């Protein structure tokens, strides 16, 4: 809205009175969303066990596997991506998760893989390993909460 107003060649036009209606609608909707979110968060019950099951339900650690293959087996990412795809297909075929495959099954696809690979195949380890800024590691999340609280305390 401000950019449109700034770009007007002459005086403030009556036509410009209708341009702010969507802005005011957006404000009303935002307030409703914040109130709904506040109500939801005040009554939320977190079931950590269900969250962990949901996190381990798919093949979300496949990226961790690909990264591990690059780092520990010295494969190119292209090769690693292809091998990871084969491992995911094997898990799908066996109707299991990647971390439920045996070392022998994995070694049939890539003989040089070691038991150390299982350390990156759990959802918990995947989350914990993300320690870069904005990452999902618990230490990062706790720091973000702390920073948020400090910000809110210092905001009028």
N, C-alpha and C positions, 0 to 999 in steps of 0.2 A: 504494500500500500504506500509506504513512504517513498519507494523508488518511483512509483507512478506519479505521486504528487510532485516529487522533485523534478520530474521530466516534463511537467506542464509548461508550455511556452509562455502562457500569459497568466491571468488571474485564476483564482479558485473557481471552478465551474460548478453549477448546480448538478451536473451529471455525476460529479465526483461524490455526491452524497450517498449513492447506492453502492459504492465500492466497499464501504466499511461494514455492511451488513454481514457478509461472510466472516469477517474478522470477529465481530461480536458473537456470531453463532459458534465460531470455533472456541471462543473464550467460555461460553456457556457449556459446551460439550466437554471441554477440558476440566472444568470445575466438577461436572457430573462424574467424569472418569476418576478424578482424584478422590472424590467422596466414596465412590464404589470400591476403589482399590483400598482405601483406608478401612472401610467396613470389612472387606474381605481379609485383609491382613490381621485385623484385630480378632478374627474368628478362625484363623487358619490352624489346622492340625497337620503337622508334618510327619509322615510315616517314612522314616529313613530306610527301612527294610524294603518297602515297595519302590522307593526311588532307586536303590541299588539294583534291584531286580530289573527295573525298566532300563537302567543304564547298561546293563549287561545283556539285554535282550537282543541287540542287533550286533552289527560288525563294526561298531564305532572305534574299536582299537586297531582296526586294519591300518590306519595311518601310522600309529605307533609301531606296528610291525614293520611297515615299509621303512620307516626311519631307522629302526633297529638294524635291519638288513644292510642299509647303507653304512651305518656307523660301525657295526661289528663284523660284517662279512665283506666289507669294502666293495659293495656292488654299486653300480650307477643307479640313480633313482629310477630310470627307465626299466632296468632289469628288476629292481626291487618291486616296482609297481606291478610288473607282470607276474612275478612270483607270488606276491601278496594276493593278486587276483586268483591265482591257482589255489592258494590255501583257502581263501574264502569260498571258492566253488566246492572244494573238498568238504569244508564244514557244512555248507548248504546240503550237499549230497548226503552227508552223514546225519543231517538234521541235528546239528550241535553248534555250539559256539566255538570260536577259534581257540580259546584257552582250554576247551575240553578235548581237543585233538591231542594225540600222544606224540611224543618226540619222534617215535618211529614213523608215524604218518607224515610228520613234517619233513623228516629226513628223506622220505621217498621223493619229495618235490625238490628239496635243496639239501644235499648230503652234509654240507658244512654247518648247518644250523645246530646250535647247542641248547642245552636246557635253560641257559640264561634268558632265552627269548621269553619264557613264561613270565618273567618279571614285568614285562611291558604289556602283557595281554589282559590284565585285569582293569576294570573300569576305575577302581580306586587309585591304582598306580598311574593310570593315564591322567586322571584329574590332578593328582599330587605332583606329577612331573611338570606341569605347566606353570613355571615359576617366573616367566617374563612379565613385564609390566602389563597389568590387566588380565593376567592368567588366572586359571581356576584353582590353583593350589590353595589349600586352606590358609596358609600364611598370607597369601595375597588377598584373599577374601576378607580375612580379619583386619588387615591393614586398610582396605577400602572402606570397611565399616567404620573403623576408627577415624579415618579422614572425613567420612561423611558426617559423623557426629560432631567433629570439631568444626566443620563448615557450618552445620546447622546451629551450633552454639554461638558462632560468631556472626550469624546473619540475623538482621532485624526482622 
